[in-house]
Amino acid sequence: MSPQAIFPSDILDKRKMIPHCEDIVTTIVEPLACCDVWTVSVRDLDQREAEFIHGFMPMARTAVVLGHHVVTEEEWQWYATENGGQRCAADDHAKEVCEGLQQKLEARGFSTEVVPYPGESGLQFRFVAQAAGAGAIGTNAFLLHPEWGPWIHLRVLATGASTGTKRVGECVQVCNACGICVSACPAGAIQDTRFDGLLCRSHRRAKGEYVPVGPQRELRYCAICAQCCPIGDKPQARSGVVEHPPAA
């Protein structure tokens, strides 16, 4: 039996007119050479990420991943803010683009929320990005973009819009398992099969990385595991940066 025999033609026409999430968000991101966007159905996320999205926005059907290509070290330099938060130029830009995506989706009638960042939101963006096909998580625990490598800053939105993208399996492997990050990590937190985040943070805290430095209140975070990765072009280096003072 044909669809026309089951549904009236006006209902079929309305269904054809319902936009998919990716059709809406790409109109915002396409003009931006520095960004890309991916979508994934919440039901196609792993349990931990799906549970977070459902708790954060119960009516959400799709997770939208925004990726900003970091091309200079300065734009990924974090600074402590007066209110106890932190910011960097890459995230400032990504947040602005996310707000544009949110406005576009809501203008089409779809409730949309931007997952809070930075801070402990409880959602690991890289796992959502991997499920959406933005790249694959490497040995260094970074989401590695096929062209940008680890130099991608991620943001995530949840929306009630549906996605027309069908999941076709895991993202193509990007990490070549060269082991360079394993031997380069000063904390020994990167191993062949796992990343010890607690060990990483403990080492960085001991070095005083979470204490603002200088009049601009810079946060000198370790980026060795990204800098040594052979995937993607390294961003333009900062100049005139004084080394982080030793911990007291």
N, C-alpha and C positions, 0 to 999 in steps of 0.2 A: 504494500500500500504506500503511495507517495505521501510526502509530508503535507502537500496541499490538501490531501483527503482527510488528514488528521487535524490540521490547524487551519483556520481561516487565513487568507492571504494577508490581511492587515496585521495579524499577529506575527506572521513570518517576517513581514517588512520591518516591524518594530524590533524584532530580534536581530535582524541584520544591522540595525542602526545603533544597537548598544555597543559603545566603544570598549575595547579592551584596555586595561591599565597601561600597557606598553605603548599603545597608540597615542595616549594622552601625554605621557611623561616624555616621550622622545621629542615632541615638538619643542619642549623647553631646553633639552640638553643638546640636541643636534647642532645648534649654532656655536656651542662651546667646544673649542678644540681641546680644552684641558679636562673635560669630564666625559663620563659615559654612565649609562644607567642600565640596570638589569631588573627583571621581575621574577618572582617565584611564588607559586601558590603556597599558602600557609600549610596546606595538607601535605605538601611535598618536602617540608622541612623535617629535620630530625626532631625527635620528641622534645628535647630540651628547648630548642629554639621555638618550636610550635607552641609549647606551653607558655613560654614568655609572651609571645605575640597574643595569644588568646587571653592571657591575664592582663596585658597592657591595653588591648583593644578587642574585646570579645567578638565584635562583629567584623573584624578584619578578615579579608579573604586572600589578600596578597601582600607580600613584603617587597618593598621597592628598595633597591640598593643603588646608592649613588657613589661613584668612584671618581676622585679628583687626582689627576696625575701630578705628582710632586716633581718639579723640575729645578728647584733651587733649595738648598739646605735652609735658607732663611725662612721660607714659607712653612717649613715644618719645625721651626724653632718655637718651643713653647715658653710662655711667659705666665708668671703668677699674677692674678688680678687682685685688686684691693679687697674684693668681697670673699676672698679665699678660694676662688676658682682658678682656672687656667685657660689660656687661649693660644692659638697660633693662626697665621694668615691662611693656611690651607683649610683649617676648620671654619674660619670666618666665612670664606668663600663657599665652602660646601654647605654651611648652614643657610646662607642666602639662597643658594640654588634649591635646597630642600624646601624652603619657604615658598619659592616659586612653584615647585612641583605640588606642594600642598594646596596652594591657591587654585592651581589649574584643575586639580582633581575635585576639589570642593565646588568649584564653579560648575562642574559637570554633575554635581549631585552626590559625590562619593565622600563620605566621612573619611578623614585622613589625619593621622597623628605622626609627628616626628619623634623618633625614639631619643630621649635625652642623652646628650653627650657634650663635653666629657664628663667623667664621673662613673660611678659604679651602677650602671643601669641594670646589670644582670644579664645583658645580652652580649654575646661575643659576635661582633659584626662579621668577622672573617668566615664564620661557619655559615651565616646566611648568604654571604657573597659567594661562597663556594657552591652552595646549593643552587644559587641563581645563575651560575655559569660564568662569574666574573673572573675566575682563576682557580687556583688550587693551593691549599695550604702546604708550605714547604717544610723542610726539616727545621728551619729557623723559626717556625710557628707563625710566620707572616703569610698573609694571603698574597700569592705571587700572581700578578697579571702576566699573561703571555708575552706582552711587549714592554710593559712598564716595570716588571719585576716587583720588588717589595715597595716601590715608590708610588704607592697608591693610598690615598686617605679615604676612608669609608664612612658613610652615613647610611642610616636605614629609616624608612618610613613604613607605617602600616596603613592599609587603606581597605575600604569596603569594595573597591573596584575589582573585577575579576581579571585574570590574566589569560590570554589566549595561547601563551607559551606552554607547550607540553614537555615535561621532563623526559629527556632521552638518555639519562644515565649520568654517571659521574663526569665531572669536568676533566678535560684532557690534562694529563700530568704536565706540570711546568717545571718543578724542581728536578734537577738532574742528579741529586744525591751525591754531589761532589765531596761533601764533608768539610768544606772550608769553614763554614760557620761553626761546626762542632769543635774544631781545634782553635778557632779564633775567640770563642766566648770566654771572657776572663772569669766568669762565675762558674763555668762548667755546667751551665744550666741546659745546654743543648746537647742532646744525645741522638744517636742514630734513629731511635724509635719513639722518643718522647721529649717534651720540653717541660722543664721544671720551673714554672712561673714563680713559685714561692722562693726558690733559690735565687732566681734572677732578681726579684724585688729586694731580697735580703742583702744581696751584694751591692745593689745600687743605693739602698738606704745607708749602708755602711760607708759608702763613698760620699755621702751628702748630696746625692742627686736631687732629692726632694726639697732642698733648701734653696730658695731664690738667690741668685747671684747678681750683684751690681745694681746700678740705678734703674735698669729696665726690668729687674726681677726675673732674669732668665732662669729657666729650669734646664740644666745641662744633662739631658737624658742620654744614656748610652745608645748608640745606633750602630755598633760594630757589626752585628749580625746582618743588618741591612747593607751596610757599606761594603762588606766583603762578598756579598752575593753576586755571582756573575750574570744573573738574569737581569736584563734591562739596563738602560743607560743611567749612570750615576748622576744625581742632580748637581748643579753648579755649586761649588763649595763657598762657604762664607769666608770673608776676609777679616783680618784684624780681631780674631776671637782669642781672648785670653783663656788659657786652660783653667779648668775647674780647680779651685783650691782644694787641698787635701782636707779630709774630714778631721774635725777637732778630736 
